[in-house]
Amino acid sequence: MMKRLGALLQIRANKAMDAAEDPRDMLDHSYDKQLEMLRNVKRGVVEVTAAKRRLELRANELQGEIGKFDDQARQAMAAGREDLARLVLERKQSAMSQLDDFRAQVAQLEGEQQRLVTAESRLQAKVESFRTRKEVMKAQYSAAEATVRVGESISGISEEMGDVGAMMRRAEDRTEQLRSRGDAIGELLESGVLEDQLGPGQSPLDRELAQITSGQQVELEMEQLRRELGPAPAPKQLESPQ
């Protein structure tokens, strides 16, 4: 009994832990975290692409300014302003240096963009694969849970029907005992071993003595009738035919 009670308590404890740690909720939570990482990667791709685009626009602007610096230097030399022409050419060299830096940064962002796009594609594939596995595992867990629930119900029904069957067997045994007892009592009553409580309340000896007394009384009354009536006439004999 104590062993069975301990088993029942353990089963209830396991059910409480299963309810607190439902694998389906854990799978959904993990999937949400992966979706969040995927959104962060996508956001990074967008930011890197935007930064690269800004640097490309600035590089194009510098490229246009460099062409103007050559024209300005020629005009200054034609006007006899070598100092001004030198200043313009210095600005040109500074712009070209900035242009090289922009191009290097654009190339770096281009590589970073490609890495992020590749990572996004791989992570997207992993998330989709995990989502498929998650749905399959959730379906399997739900099916297993339903199987356990049905099994527990069937087990409970089996135990209940077993109790009912035991009660019916006990009732049949009791009925058979009562029937046998009734048959035995009837036989004892018929044989006179037991007194019939509904009868006159005489024992077998009393009934036998009463029968003897009754027979003697009948003989006395017959003798009295004989004395009163005299001897009985002899029976007539039939005449022989002529």
C-alpha positions in Angstrom: 0.0 0.0 0.0 2.8 2.4 0.9 4.7 1.5 -2.2 1.7 2.3 -4.4 1.1 5.5 -2.5 4.7 6.5 -3.1 4.4 5.7 -6.8 1.2 7.9 -7.1 3.0 10.8 -5.4 5.9 10.4 -7.7 3.6 10.4 -10.7 1.9 13.6 -9.5 5.3 15.3 -8.9 6.4 14.4 -12.4 3.2 15.8 -13.8 3.8 19.1 -11.9 7.3 19.3 -13.3 6.2 18.5 -16.8 3.6 21.3 -16.6 6.2 23.7 -15.3 8.7 22.7 -18.0 6.6 22.1 -21.1 9.0 21.3 -24.0 6.7 23.0 -26.4 7.1 26.3 -24.6 10.8 25.9 -24.5 11.0 25.2 -28.2 8.8 28.3 -29.0 11.1 30.4 -26.8 14.2 29.2 -28.5 12.7 29.9 -31.9 11.8 33.4 -30.8 15.4 34.0 -29.8 16.7 32.8 -33.1 14.2 35.1 -34.9 15.5 37.9 -32.8 19.1 37.1 -33.9 18.0 36.9 -37.5 16.4 40.4 -37.2 19.6 41.8 -35.7 21.6 40.4 -38.6 19.2 41.9 -41.1 19.4 45.2 -39.3 23.2 45.0 -39.5 23.1 44.4 -43.2 20.8 47.4 -43.7 23.1 49.7 -41.6 26.3 48.5 -43.4 24.7 49.0 -46.8 23.5 52.5 -45.8 27.0 53.4 -44.6 28.6 52.1 -47.7 26.1 54.1 -49.8 27.0 57.3 -48.0 30.7 56.8 -48.5 30.2 56.1 -52.2 28.2 59.3 -52.6 31.0 61.3 -50.8 33.6 59.6 -53.0 31.7 60.6 -56.1 31.5 64.2 -54.9 35.3 64.3 -54.3 35.9 62.8 -57.7 33.9 65.7 -59.2 35.8 68.3 -57.1 39.2 66.9 -58.2 38.3 67.6 -61.8 37.5 71.2 -60.9 40.8 71.7 -59.1 42.7 71.0 -62.4 40.7 73.8 -64.2 41.2 76.2 -61.3 45.0 75.6 -61.3 45.2 76.3 -65.0 43.3 79.5 -64.6 45.6 80.6 -61.8 48.8 79.9 -63.8 47.3 81.7 -66.8 46.7 84.7 -64.6 50.3 84.6 -63.2 49.2 83.4 -59.8 51.5 80.5 -59.1 50.8 80.8 -55.4 47.1 80.4 -56.0 47.7 77.5 -58.4 49.9 75.8 -55.8 47.2 76.2 -53.2 44.6 74.7 -55.6 46.9 71.7 -56.3 47.4 71.1 -52.6 43.7 71.0 -52.1 43.5 68.5 -55.0 46.1 66.2 -53.3 44.1 66.4 -50.0 40.9 65.5 -51.8 42.6 62.7 -53.6 43.9 61.3 -50.3 40.4 61.5 -48.9 39.0 59.8 -52.0 41.5 57.0 -51.4 40.3 56.7 -47.8 36.7 56.7 -48.9 37.3 54.0 -51.5 39.2 51.9 -48.9 36.3 52.3 -46.5 33.8 51.4 -49.2 35.7 48.3 -50.0 35.9 47.3 -46.3 32.1 47.9 -45.9 31.6 45.9 -49.1 33.3 42.9 -47.5 31.4 43.4 -44.3 28.2 43.6 -46.2 29.0 40.3 -48.0 29.8 38.6 -44.7 26.6 39.8 -43.2 24.5 38.7 -46.2 26.1 35.3 -46.1 25.5 35.0 -42.3 22.0 36.1 -42.8 21.4 33.5 -45.5 22.9 30.7 -43.3 21.0 31.9 -40.2 17.8 32.1 -42.2 18.3 28.5 -43.3 19.0 27.4 -39.7 15.9 29.2 -38.4 13.7 27.6 -41.1 15.2 24.1 -40.3 14.7 24.7 -36.6 11.1 25.8 -37.1 10.4 22.6 -39.1 12.0 20.4 -36.4 10.2 22.4 -33.7 6.8 21.8 -35.2 7.5 18.1 -35.7 8.8 17.8 -32.1 5.7 19.7 -30.7 3.4 17.4 -32.7 5.3 14.3 -31.4 5.1 15.6 -27.9 1.4 16.3 -28.1 0.8 12.9 -29.6 2.8 11.2 -26.8 1.0 13.3 -24.2 -2.4 12.3 -25.6 -1.2 8.6 -25.6 -0.2 8.9 -22.0 -3.5 10.6 -21.1 -5.5 7.9 -22.9 -3.4 5.2 -21.3 -4.0 6.7 -17.8 -7.8 6.8 -18.6 -7.8 3.2 -19.7 -5.8 2.2 -16.7 -8.3 3.9 -14.4 -11.2 2.3 -16.2 -9.4 -1.1 -15.9 -8.9 -0.7 -12.2 -12.5 0.4 -11.7 -13.9 -2.5 -13.8 -11.6 -4.8 -11.8 -13.2 -3.5 -8.6 -16.6 -4.0 -10.1 -15.8 -7.5 -11.1 -14.5 -8.4 -7.7 -17.7 -7.0 -6.1 -19.8 -9.1 -8.5 -17.8 -12.2 -7.7 -18.2 -11.6 -4.0 -22.0 -11.0 -4.5 -22.2 -14.3 -6.5 -20.3 -16.2 -3.8 -22.5 -14.7 -1.1 -25.6 -15.6 -3.0 -24.4 -19.2 -3.5 -23.7 -19.5 0.2 -27.1 -18.2 1.1 -28.7 -20.6 -1.4 -26.8 -23.5 0.0 -27.7 -22.5 3.5 -31.4 -22.3 2.6 -31.4 -25.7 0.9 -29.7 -27.2 4.0 -32.2 -25.6 6.3 -35.1 -26.9 4.2 -33.7 -30.4 4.3 -33.4 -30.2 8.0 -36.9 -29.0 8.4 -38.3 -31.8 6.2 -36.4 -34.4 8.1 -37.7 -33.0 11.4 -34.2 -32.2 12.8 -35.1 -28.6 13.0 -38.4 -27.4 14.4 -40.6 -25.5 12.0 -41.1 -22.1 13.7 -44.4 -21.6 11.8 -45.8 -25.0 12.9 -47.5 -26.0 16.2 -44.1 -26.0 18.0 -44.0 -29.9 18.7 -40.9 -31.9 18.7 -40.7 -35.2 16.6 -41.3 -37.2 19.8 -44.4 -35.2 20.7 -45.8 -35.7 17.1 -45.2 -39.4 17.3 -46.9 -39.7 20.7 -49.8 -37.6 19.4 -50.2 -40.0 16.5 -50.3 -43.0 18.9 -52.9 -41.3 21.1 -55.0 -40.3 18.2 -55.0 -43.9 16.9 -56.1 -45.3 20.4 -58.9 -42.7 20.6 -60.2 -43.9 17.2 -60.2 -47.5 18.4 -62.1 -46.6 21.6 -64.8 -44.7 19.7 -65.2 -47.7 17.3 -65.7 -50.1 20.2 -68.3 -47.8 21.7 -70.2 -47.7 18.4 -70.2 -51.5 18.3 -71.7 -51.8 21.8 -74.4 -49.3 21.0 -75.5 -50.8 17.7 -75.0 -54.5 18.6 -73.5 -57.1 16.4 -73.6 -56.3 12.7 -75.9 -58.6 10.6 -74.3 -61.3 8.6 -74.0 -60.4 4.9 -76.6 -62.0 2.7 -75.5 -64.8 0.5 -76.5 -64.8 -3.2 -79.0 -67.6 -4.2 -77.8 -70.1 -6.7 -79.7 -70.0 -9.9 -82.5 -72.8 -10.4 
